[in-house]
Amino acid sequence: MSRLDDIKPQRWERQGRVVVTDPSLIDADVVQRYLAAGRQSPGIPDSVVRAFVANSVNFGLFAGSPEAKAPMVGYARVVTDFAAFAYLGDVFLLDDTVRGQGVGSWMMDCVFAHPDLQNLRRWMLMCGERPVEWYKRYGFAEPGRPGFALHRTDRDVYLRAAAEGVSDGA
């Protein structure tokens, strides 16, 4: 049994928009299409997205009530041990025209307000150059010493699997 099974779904509402953490309300197809079309996860299979939605704390940002089928317009997810560490990933807004209106900032506020994500010692994320300053507003900083934060990324893993005919299991 996962701790994810024990956490209560959260919901925030503001100015007609809704952020929810209930994984059953997350539109995995929207997440997959966004990530597959981007530089970070080209070709990411549906099965991978569905697996990380099932195994992460998700934050779906909707233009209205997701239960009324309002479109999902943003997403973020947190991978955590619920005790000391969290990784924030796949943060995006689908529509660049809403940038600068506080929508993404509100979604991040919801992430950090989640009751099951309090008192964690370390949060990490990886991002492109464009949003670095924006994330610094939330206390993120670049490592101050060489060798402190290392990573390994295989950007072509999904494209290779598709070329080799590996099924995504969907």
C-alpha positions as CSV (number, residue, x, y, z in Angstrom):
1,M,0.0,0.0,0.0
2,S,1.3,3.4,-0.9
3,R,1.0,6.6,1.2
4,L,-0.7,8.0,-1.9
5,D,-3.7,5.7,-1.1
6,D,-4.1,7.5,2.2
7,I,-4.0,11.1,1.3
8,K,-7.2,13.0,0.9
9,P,-7.7,14.7,-2.5
10,Q,-7.4,18.5,-2.2
11,R,-9.3,21.3,-4.1
12,W,-8.8,25.0,-4.4
13,E,-11.0,27.5,-6.3
14,R,-10.2,31.0,-7.4
15,Q,-11.8,33.3,-10.0
16,G,-13.6,30.4,-11.6
17,R,-10.5,28.2,-11.9
18,V,-10.1,25.0,-9.9
19,V,-6.9,23.1,-8.8
20,V,-7.5,19.5,-7.8
21,T,-5.2,16.7,-6.8
22,D,-7.6,13.8,-7.4
23,P,-5.8,11.6,-9.9
24,S,-9.1,10.5,-11.4
25,L,-9.8,14.0,-12.5
26,I,-6.4,14.5,-14.2
27,D,-6.6,14.4,-18.0
28,A,-3.6,12.2,-18.7
29,D,-4.2,12.6,-22.5
30,V,-3.6,16.4,-22.2
31,V,-0.5,15.8,-20.1
32,Q,0.8,13.2,-22.6
33,R,0.2,15.4,-25.6
34,Y,1.9,18.4,-24.0
35,L,5.0,16.5,-22.9
36,A,5.3,14.4,-26.1
37,A,5.4,17.6,-28.2
38,G,8.0,19.3,-26.0
39,R,11.8,19.1,-25.8
40,Q,12.0,17.4,-22.4
41,S,10.0,14.2,-23.1
42,P,9.6,13.8,-26.9
43,G,7.4,10.8,-27.7
44,I,6.6,10.0,-24.1
45,P,4.1,7.1,-24.2
46,D,0.6,7.2,-22.7
47,S,1.5,4.3,-20.4
48,V,4.3,6.3,-18.8
49,V,2.1,9.3,-18.2
50,R,-0.6,7.2,-16.7
51,A,1.9,5.5,-14.4
52,F,3.3,8.8,-13.1
53,V,-0.2,10.2,-12.6
54,A,-1.0,7.1,-10.6
55,N,2.2,7.4,-8.5
56,S,2.5,11.1,-7.9
57,V,0.7,13.9,-6.1
58,N,-1.0,15.6,-9.1
59,F,-2.1,19.2,-9.4
60,G,-4.5,19.7,-12.3
61,L,-5.5,23.3,-13.1
62,F,-8.9,23.6,-14.7
63,A,-10.7,26.5,-16.4
64,G,-13.8,25.6,-14.3
65,S,-15.1,22.5,-12.5
66,P,-13.4,19.3,-13.7
67,E,-16.5,17.4,-12.8
68,A,-18.4,19.5,-15.3
69,K,-15.8,18.7,-17.9
70,A,-14.0,22.1,-17.9
71,P,-10.7,21.8,-19.8
72,M,-7.5,21.2,-17.9
73,V,-5.2,24.2,-18.6
74,G,-2.2,23.5,-16.4
75,Y,-0.5,20.7,-14.5
76,A,2.2,20.0,-12.0
77,R,3.2,16.9,-10.1
78,V,5.2,16.0,-7.0
79,V,7.1,12.8,-6.4
80,T,7.8,12.4,-2.7
81,D,8.5,10.2,0.3
82,F,6.2,12.4,2.4
83,A,8.9,12.6,5.0
84,A,11.9,14.5,3.8
85,F,12.1,14.9,0.0
86,A,9.9,16.1,-2.9
87,Y,10.6,16.4,-6.6
88,L,8.5,19.0,-8.4
89,G,8.1,18.1,-12.1
90,D,6.1,18.6,-15.3
91,V,4.9,22.1,-14.4
92,F,3.2,23.7,-17.3
93,L,0.4,26.0,-18.5
94,L,-1.2,25.0,-21.8
95,D,-1.9,28.5,-22.9
96,D,0.9,31.1,-22.9
97,T,-1.6,33.9,-23.1
98,V,-2.4,33.4,-19.4
99,R,1.2,33.9,-18.3
100,G,1.6,37.0,-16.2
101,Q,-1.9,36.8,-14.8
102,G,-0.9,34.9,-11.6
103,V,-2.5,31.6,-12.7
104,G,0.8,29.6,-12.6
105,S,1.7,31.3,-9.3
106,W,-1.6,30.3,-7.8
107,M,-1.1,26.6,-8.9
108,M,2.4,26.7,-7.2
109,D,0.8,28.2,-4.1
110,C,-1.6,25.2,-4.1
111,V,1.3,22.8,-4.4
112,F,3.0,24.3,-1.4
113,A,-0.2,24.5,0.6
114,H,-1.0,20.8,0.2
115,P,-1.3,19.5,3.8
116,D,0.6,16.2,3.1
117,L,3.6,18.1,1.6
118,Q,4.4,20.2,4.7
119,N,7.7,20.0,6.7
120,L,9.7,18.4,3.9
121,R,13.4,19.2,4.2
122,R,14.3,19.3,0.5
123,W,12.5,20.2,-2.7
124,M,14.1,19.8,-6.1
125,L,13.1,20.5,-9.6
126,M,14.7,20.6,-13.0
127,C,13.7,23.3,-15.5
128,G,14.7,25.1,-18.7
129,E,16.4,28.5,-18.6
130,R,13.2,30.5,-19.1
131,P,11.5,29.9,-15.7
132,V,14.6,29.8,-13.4
133,E,13.9,33.3,-11.9
134,W,10.2,32.4,-11.5
135,Y,11.0,29.3,-9.4
136,K,13.4,31.3,-7.3
137,R,10.4,33.2,-5.9
138,Y,9.4,29.9,-4.3
139,G,12.8,29.4,-2.6
140,F,14.4,27.3,-5.2
141,A,18.1,28.1,-5.7
142,E,20.9,26.7,-7.9
143,P,23.3,24.5,-6.1
144,G,26.1,26.5,-4.6
145,R,28.8,23.9,-4.7
146,P,30.1,21.8,-7.6
147,G,28.9,18.1,-7.5
148,F,26.1,18.8,-5.1
149,A,23.3,18.1,-7.5
150,L,23.9,15.6,-10.3
151,H,21.4,14.2,-12.7
152,R,21.2,11.7,-15.5
153,T,18.8,12.2,-18.4
154,D,18.1,10.1,-21.4
155,R,16.1,12.5,-23.6
156,D,15.6,9.9,-26.4
157,V,14.4,6.9,-24.4
158,Y,10.8,7.2,-25.6
159,L,11.8,7.8,-29.2
160,R,14.1,4.8,-29.2
161,A,11.5,2.6,-27.7
162,A,9.0,3.7,-30.3
163,A,11.5,3.1,-33.2
164,E,12.3,-0.4,-31.8
165,G,8.6,-1.2,-31.8
166,V,8.3,-1.5,-28.0
167,S,4.6,-1.2,-27.1
168,D,3.6,1.3,-24.5
169,G,1.1,-1.2,-23.1
170,A,-1.8,1.1,-23.7
